[in-house]
C-alpha cells in the first residue's frame, strides 16, 4: 500500500545558531491524541459529489465533492487520506522529538533529540557548505582504475552514493530461515528506465542533465558540464539493457543463486571481488542475482566506460544523495529537480517535517517506541486482532467455495492461511541503537554513520537465523505490508486511525476501510507472486499446473481491464506492473464484505442515513482512497509505482463484484456496469 483533514499549521521551531547546534523549543501544543473522525459514524457524507451516483463512479460519488474543494498543499505531490494521516503522524513525531531534544538525558531520547537538532541547525549546515563532502569525494578522485571504482561502489552500501549493481540483505526466498546477499541492477538515477528511453520524457531528461551539472559544479567537480553529458549518456545505455519494472516483479525469474566466485565469468568487466570487499561482504560464498540477463550487459557497459566518467558518476550519486543534508544551494537544487520538475511540487516542505522524517528513517524504532507510548491506545490492538480473525475466516471460506481450484491446491492454500502470522502496532523487541554515535553538530556524519551502523548490523547477522520478530516498517508509518518469506501481514500503529479504522465508528465502514486493507494484505499471499511462496515462506510450486493456468487466465483478464484506462492523455495504467496490487485490491474488498457479514453473526445489518450495511462497506473502501495527484507526479507513478491510481483502485475492483451491482442497482447502460460473464473471479 502507500497516505483528510486539515492539520493546523504548526509554529516553526525556535532556533538560535551556535557553533555546536541549534536549540530547539517545544512547538505550541495542540491536541494530537486522535485523528479527526469522518462524519458522525465514520463516513464523510459531505464529501460526496452531488449528482454523481455509484453506478456512474463509486469513487466520484464518495469523494468528488471533497476533491473538488480540496487544494493540494504546495509542499505535496498529492493529497488525500494517506497524506493527511502522514501529516498527523509527522506532527506527533515532531512533538516527540522536540521533547527529546529539549529534555536530553540518557536513553533513546538522547539520540533522537540530537539527530533532530543536527538537522534543524540550518545556520551551521549552511556555514559548512560543501565541506562535509570532502572526504568522500577525495576517495573518488583518488580512484585509479575500474577496480578502485567498483570497491567504492560497494562501500556505498554503508554511506552516501550508488552503484551499477545494488547489494542488499534479505531472507532467502528458497530457504527463508536464513539470510542471503541479493544483487540487483542499478546505474540509473531517474525514476524509471522509461524516462531515458521515451520521447514524452525528453523535458525531464534535459532538466536532469542540467541538475547533474549544477550539483557537480557546486561540489567543485572539474568540467561539470562534460561530466553531466557523459553521465546521462551512460545511464541511457544502462537503462536500455535493464529489465522493466514489470519484469522485475517475477519472483521466479529474479531468484538466481550463484557462488560468488562465478560472478567474474558470468558478468565479466566488473570487479566483483573489489565490489563485495567494499561492501564488507568479501567472505560471502553465495549471492542471489535478480535481473540475471541484464548483469552481463551492464558489466560490459561499465568496463567500456572511461574511468573518469565512472568517477564523475559516483561523485554525482554521492552529492545527489547527500544534498538534503548540505547547505541550501545543494538542498534547493535537489528539490527543484526531484520534487518540482519530476513531481510538480511547488514548495519545499518545512524543515521540521524533513527533520522528523530523517529521524524516523535512521532511528525509526527509537522514535517509534516514544511514539507508541504517547499515541497508540492498547484497545486498538485488540480490536484489530478481532478484525484480522474475521478476515482470515472469510479467506478460508472463499478458498472452499472456489470452483476453479482443485482439492490438492485448496489443501495447500488452507495450510498457508493457517500459518499466516500478524503483527499489529509495534515490535515486541525494540532495536538497540546505543552503539551508534549521534552528534548534534554533525548532520552529514550522523546520516553516514547511521547508514554504516545499519549495514554493519545486517552484515553481522548474515550467518544467523532469520529474526522473525523484525519489522520492515516503523510504528509512525501510514502503510501496511505482506512478507512472502515470513508469510506475515504487518500493520503499523499509525494506520489504525480514521478513515481506515475508527474504534467509535460504524463497523461496516471499518470493514470497508481497515478490513479492506487487511484483506488486501492477506490476498498478497495469494496474488500472482505471493502465491508462489508456501506456508513456510519458501519459494516453491505448490499449485497443480492446471490450477496455475486457470489463475493466470483470470489474472490476465484483470490486467486488461486496468491497461484499458487512460489516466492522462497518452498515459495508461500498466496492467502487468500493477497486477499484484490490483489482485490484492479485488480480493481484499471481497474479504472485507464477507468478514462484515461474519461479524453480524446472523443479525440484519442496520441501515444508517438510508444506507445499507453493504453500501457502507463499499463507501468505506472508497473513502480511504480519496486522493488528488499532480499531473507530473501521476505520470511518474504510472511508470514507477506498482499501485494503480486512486480512482482505479476504487472503481475497477467493484465492477467485478456481484454484491456491488446488487447493492447499488447498476443497469447495463451505467458506466460502472460490467456483465456477469465479464467479471473477473479470482479469490
N, C-alpha and C positions, 0 to 999 in steps of 0.2 A: 503494500500500500504506500501512500505518501502523506492541507492542513488546512454568532458571527456578529461578529459582535464587536461593538466599538470598545476599544481599550482606551481609557483616559490617557491623555498624553502624560508621560512621566516627566518629572522635573529632572533636568540634567544633573548628574553628579557634580558636586563642587570640588574642583581640582585646584591645587596650588602646586606649581612646579618646584621641584627641588633637585639637588644633584643625585639623589637616590631614587625617589619615586614620588608620585603624586599622593596626596592624602585624599581619601575617599570619604565623603559624608553620606549618611544614610538618606535615601530618597524619601520625600514626603510620603507618608503611608496612605494606602487605600486598601479597601477590602479585596484581598486576593484569595480568600478562602474557598470560593466557589466560582465555577464558570457560570455565566448568565444562562438562565433557563430559556428554553424555546417555547414561548407561548405559555398558556395556563397548564397544559397537560403534556408538553413535550414536543409539540409540532407548532411551528410558527405560521398560523393561519394568515397573518398579514403579509407574509412573504409570497403568497400565491400570485399568479398572474391572472387578473380579471379577464374573463373571456377565453382563456386557454384551458381546454379540457384535457383530462388524462388520455383520452382517445386521440388527441392531436399530438401531445408530447407530455409525458408524465414529468419530465424534467422542468419544462417551462411552466406547467400547471403548478407544480410545487414551489418553484424557486423564481419564476420570471419576474414577479413584482419586486422582490428583494434585489435581484441582479440589475434590474433596470434603474433602480435608485442608487445602487452602490457604486462608488468610485474606487478603483484600485489605488491603494496608498502609493505615494510617489516612490517609496523605497522597496516596492514589491513588484515581482513579475506576474503575480496572480493574487487573488484574494478570495476567501471563502471559508468553509468550515474548518479545514485543516490549518490554514494560515492564522485564522482568528485564535484558535486554541494554541497555536505556536506562539503567538504574541503574548497570550496569558502566561504560558509556560516560561517565556523569557522574562516577563515581569517578576514572576515568582523566583526564578533563578537569580535575578538581579537583587531582590530583597535578601536572598540567602548569601550571595557573595559579598554584598556590601556590608552586611552584618559581620561576616567573617573577616573582611578587610579592615574593619574598624576595631573589632574585638581582639584580633591577634591571639596569642596564647598557643598552647600545644594542641596537637591533634590535626585531623584532616582540614579543619577550617583554616589553619595557618597557610597551607599550600594553596587552597582555593583563593583565599584573600590576596596572597602575594602574586599569584598569576594574574588575577584581575587587575591589581594595582599596576603591574608592569605594562599591561595593555592600555590602561587608562591614562598613563603618563605621556600624553601626546607631546608635550614640550621636550621631554628627554628623547623620545623616539625621533622627533624632527631634528633635534640637535645632532644626533648621531649620523643622520643622512645615510649614505651608502656604506658607512664604516663597518657595520656588522657583517657585510658580505665578504670582507677582505680575505679572511682565512679560507673560506670555501672556494672563492674564485681563484685565489692563488694556487690552490691544489689543482684546479682545472688548467690554469695556464702552464703549470709545471709538467703536465702530461706530455710525453714524448712520442707516443705511438698508440695504435689501436688498442693494445692490451692495457695500457695505462688508463685509457678512457673507459674500457669495459670494467676495470676494477672500480673506478669512481662511480660508474653507473650502478654497480652492485651496492656500493656504500650508500646510495640514495635511499635504500630501504630504511636506514636509520637516521634520516635527516631530510634536508630540502633537496629537491631535484627529481628527475625522472630517468627512465631508461628505455632502450629499444625493446626490452623484454621486462615484464613485471615479474616480481617474485613475492609470493605470499605463503602463509601457512594456514592450512585448513584441515578439518577432519578428512581422512582418506575416504573417498566415496565408495571404494570397494572393501575397505577394512576400517569401518567408522569408529573403532575403538582406539585407533592410532592416528597421529598427525602425519601429514605429508607436505612436502615442498611442492607448490604449484607454480609453474611458469606460464606466462601469458604474453600475447602480443602487446607491443607498446609503440612508442615512437611518434605518436601524433598528439597534438595539444588542443585541437578544435573539438567540439562536442561529438563529432562522428565523422567517419570516412566520407560520408556524402558531402560534407562541407568542402572537401578538397576536389571532389570529382563532378559535382553537378553545377550546371551553369547558373541555376537560381541562387546559389550561394556565393556568386562572384563578389558582391559588395562586402560580404563578411570576410572573404579571403584577403581582399585588398586591405581592409581595416586590420586584419590580423598581422599582415606583414608590417604595417605601419606601427602597430603596437610592439612587435618584436624589436624593431629598430629603436623605438623610443626607450624601452626599458634597458636594452643593452647599452644605449648611449648614456642613460642615467647611471649605469653601473660602471661606466668607463671602459667598456669593451671596445677594442680597436675596430675601426671601419664597420660600424654597426649597420650601415645601410647594406653593404655587400653581405654581411653575415645574415641579415634578415632575409634577403633574397635567396641565399643558399639554403637556409633553414626551411623556408616554405617549400622550395623546390624538392628538397629531400623528403620532407614529410608527405608531400603529394605522392611521391613514388612509394613510400611506405603504405599510405592509405590504399593505393591501387592494388597491392598484393595482400592486404589484410582481409580477414573474414568480416562479413557483415554482422551486425548485432543479432539478427535473426539466426544466423548460422551458429553464433556463439552460445545460443540458448540450449543447444542439444547436449544433454548430459552424457550420452554415449560417445558422441564424436569428440567431446572435449576431455575425455579421460584416456590419456595416452602415456602410460608409465615407461620410464627409461632409466636404465642405470646411468648415473651421472657421467661415467666415462664414455658413454656412447654419444653424448651431445656433440662432441667435436666432429665426428664423422656424419652425424645426422644433419647438423646445421653448421657447416664449416664457414669460416670467415669471421666468427665472433669468438673471442677468447672466453669460453665458459668457465674455465678454471679460475681465471682472474676475476670474472664477474661474481662467481659464488664465493670466492675468498673475500671479496669486498663486502659481501653481504653476511660475512661470518658463517657461511654455510659450506666451507671447503671440505668438511668431513661428511657432508650428506651423501649417502651412497645411491640415493634414488630420488627422482623427481617425477612429477606428473605434468606433461606438456598439454596445454589446452588446444590452441589453433595449430595443430601439427603441420599441416601443409603450408602454412604461412611462414613458419620458422626459417626454413632454408632460404626463402626469398628475402626475408627481412635481414637475415645474417649476411646475405650476398650484397645487399644494398649498403649495409654497414661497412663491409670490407672494401667496397668500391669508393666510399665517400672519403674525401681528404680529411686528414686528422684535424686540421684547423676548423673545418665545417662541423665535425663532431664535437669539438671542444666548444665552439660557439653555441651549438645546440644544447649541450649540457649546461653551459653557463646560463643560457636563457631559461632553461627549465628551473634552475635554482632561483633565479631572480623572480620569475613568474610566481612560483610557489611562496617565496618569502615576502613578496610585495605587501601583503596586508600587515606585516609586522615591521615595515620600514617607514621612512618618512613620507609625508603627504604626497610628494611628487610621484613616488612609486605606487603608493596605495591608490591614488586617484587615477593614474594611468591604467592600472588593472581594472578598476571599477568601470572606467569609461568604455573599455573594450568588452570585458567579460560580462558585465551586467547591462550597461546601456546599449551597446551595439548588438550583442547576441540575444539579450532577453528583453530589451526595450524598457529597462527600469530607469526612470529619470533621475532619481536621487539616491545617494549613498545612505544606508541605514545609520541611525545614530550609533555613535561609537560604543555606548554601553551595550547595545544589542549584539554587536560583534564581539564585545568582550565576554559576555556570558556564553556566547557560542563557542568561543575559544576554550573557556574553562570546561564546558560540557564535553568538548571534543578531546581534551587532553587529561582531564581529571574527572572523567564522567561519573565514576562510581563514588568518588569522594563527594562531589557535588550532589549526586543522586541520593546519597544517604541523608544529607542535610535536607534535601528537597522533600523526601518521603516523610521524614519526621515532622515537617511543617505542613504538608499539604495532602497527604494521602490517607483518607479515613479507612480504618480496618474493615468496616462493613462493606465497602465496595468490593474487596477481595472475595468475601463470602458470597455476595450476590453474583459476581462474575462466575464463580465456581458452579453455581446452580445453572446459570445460562449455558455454560460450556457443557454441562451434563445433558441438558435437553438437546443441544445441537449434536452431540455425539450419538445420542439415541436416535435422532432424526436421520443421521447419516447411515446408521446401521439398518434402519427400516428401508431407506432408499436402496441400499445395496440389495436387500432381499427382494425388492419389487422390480429390479431391472430385468427387462425381458430380452436384452441383447447379450447379457453376460452369463457364461456357463457356471455350473456349480463349483468346479475346482478353483476358478478365479475368484468367485464370491467368497469362498472359504479363506483364501489368502487375503482378500480385501478386509474381511472381518478381523483377521489376525492383525493386520496392520493397524486398523482403527483401535483395537483393544490395547495396542502398545503405544498409542499416542500419549505423550506427556504434555502438561500445560503449565506455563509459568505466567504468573499474574502479578503485576505491580512492580516488583523489585527482586534482586537476587537474594538468595538465602545467605550467601557468603560475599562480603564486600571485598573488592580488590585492595591490596596493600600498596600504597604509593610512598611509604616512608623513606625508601632509598632514593627517591627522585629529588634532586636539588632544584628548588624554585627560588629565584632571586627577584625581588620586587623591582630591581633596577636593570634587569637584563631580559627584555622581551624576546629578542631573537634567540638568545641562548636558551631560554626556557622552552620555547617551542621545539628547538632542535634536540635538547636533552630529553624532552618528553617523548619525541619520536624514537630516539635511541633507547630509552628505557622500555618502551612498549615492544620494540623489535627484539631487544635482548630477552625479554620475558618469553616471547614466542620461540626464539631460537633455543633457549634453555630447556624448554619442555618438549622439544622435538621427539625425544625418545620416551617420553612419559605417556601414560594412558590419557585418552581424551578426557578433559574436565567437562562432564555432562551438566554441571551446575552453572556453567558460564553463560552469560548473556551477551547477545550481539547488539543490543541497544541499551541506552541509558534510561533511567526512570522518567526524566522530563521529556522524552521523545513522543511526538504525536504520530504514532505509527504502530505496526504490528508485523510479525513475520512468521513464516514456517521454515523450519530447518529440516531438510531431507535426510541428512546424515544422523541427526539426533531424533528424527521423527517427533518433533515437538512444535507446538504453537506458543507464541510469546506475545504478551500484551503489557507494554509499559504503563506505569501509573497514569501518565499524563493524558492518555487517550480515553480513560474511563471517566468521561465527563460529557455533559450535553454539548453537541446534539447526539453524540454516539451513545452515551449512557447517562440517564437521569434517574437516580435512585428514587426520586419522588414522582417520576413521570408515568405516563401510560405504558404498561408493559408491551403493547403492540408496537409502539414507536421504538422502544428499546430493542425489541426483537428485530425490527427493520433496520435499526442503526447498528449497535454493537453486535447484535445477533447476526446480522448480515456480514459484519467484519469477521466474527468468529467462524461463521460458515465459510467465508472466503478463504481463511487460512487453513481450515480443515480440508477444503476442496483442493488447495495447493498440494496436499499429499496425494491427490488423485488426478492432477491435471496432466497435460501432455508430457511434462518432465517429471513432476513429483511421483507419478505412478510408476516410474522406472526403479524406484527405491523400495525395498521391502520394509516390513515392520521393525527390523533391526537397523534400518538406515543404510543398508547395503545396496549399492547399485547392482541390480540383477533383474533378470527377466522372469517375473512370477506370473505373467499372464499367458494364457494359451494364445497361439498365433491367430486363431480365428477371432478371439475377443479383441486382441490388439488391433486387428484390421477393422473391425466394426467401430471401435472407438475412433480410429483415425478418420474414418469416413465422416462421422459426426463432427469431429474437430475441424476438419477442412470446410464443412458446410458453415460452421460458425465463423471461421476465419473469413470466408467470402462475404458474409453479412457486414463485417466490420470494414473490410477492404473497399466496399462499395460507398463508404461515407466520405464525402469530400468536405473536410472541415474548413479549409480556406481555399481560395482559388488555386488549383494545381497541387494541393496538398491533401493527401488522403491518409487514413489510418493504415498502418502496416499490419495486416491481419496475422502475419507469421510472427512478427516481433511481439505483438501483444497477446498471442494465443493463450499463454498460461494465465494471465490476469483476466482475460475475458471468460475463460472456462471457470475460473475461481469466482468471478462476479455472478455468473449464472448459477453455479452450484451453491454459492453462499446464500443467495436470496431464496432459492428453493428450500434450503435447510432452515433458514430463518422462519419461513412460513410454516413449515412442518413443526418446528420447535415451539412456535407460538401456540399452535393447536394442542401440542402435548402439554404445555403449561396450563391450559384451560381445564384439563382433567375432566373433560366431558361437559363442562358448563358452557352455555352460549356466550359468545363474545359480546361485551357491552357495545352499544352504539354511542359515540361521543360526537357532539356537534354534527349529527347526521351522517357520520362516517362509520362504516363497519370496521370490525377488527382487521380483516384482511386489507381493506383500503388503507388503514392506518399503518400497517406493516410496510406497504409499498411507499407510502408517503415518508415514513421514517427512513427508508433506504434512499429515497430521492433527496431528502434534506441534507444528509451527510456529504453529498457530492456537489452541493450548490457552490459553484466557484466560477470566477471570470478570469480569463487569461489575456495577457497582452499578445498581440499577433506574432511578434518576433519570438516570444517565448513558446507560443503554440507551435510555430514551425520547428523550433528546436526539439520539443518533446516528441513531435510526430516522427522524428528520425532517431531519437536517442533514448526515449523512455518506453519501457515495456508495458506501461499502463495506457489505456485509451483515454481520450479527453473526457471531462466530467459528464457532458450530456450523453455521450455514447455509453458510459458506464451505467446510466440510469435507463435510457430508452431501449437499447438493444437487448439487454438481458430479459426485460419484462415482455418484450414482443414474443419471446419463446416460451412464456409461462402461461399455461391454460388459466390458472387462477387469476391472473391479471385481467384477461379478457372477460372472465366471468364477473370479477369484482366491479369493473367499470363499464361493462356492457358495450365493448367495441363492436363495430359493424364493418363489413367488408370494404366500405368506401372510406374508412377512417385511416389517417396516416399511420397510426400505431398498430393497425390490424395486420396480422400475419396468419394465413390459412393454417389450420391444424397440421396438415401434411408437410408444411414448410418449416414448422417449428423444430428447432434442434433439441434433441433429448439425449443428454449425456448422463449426468448424475441426478 
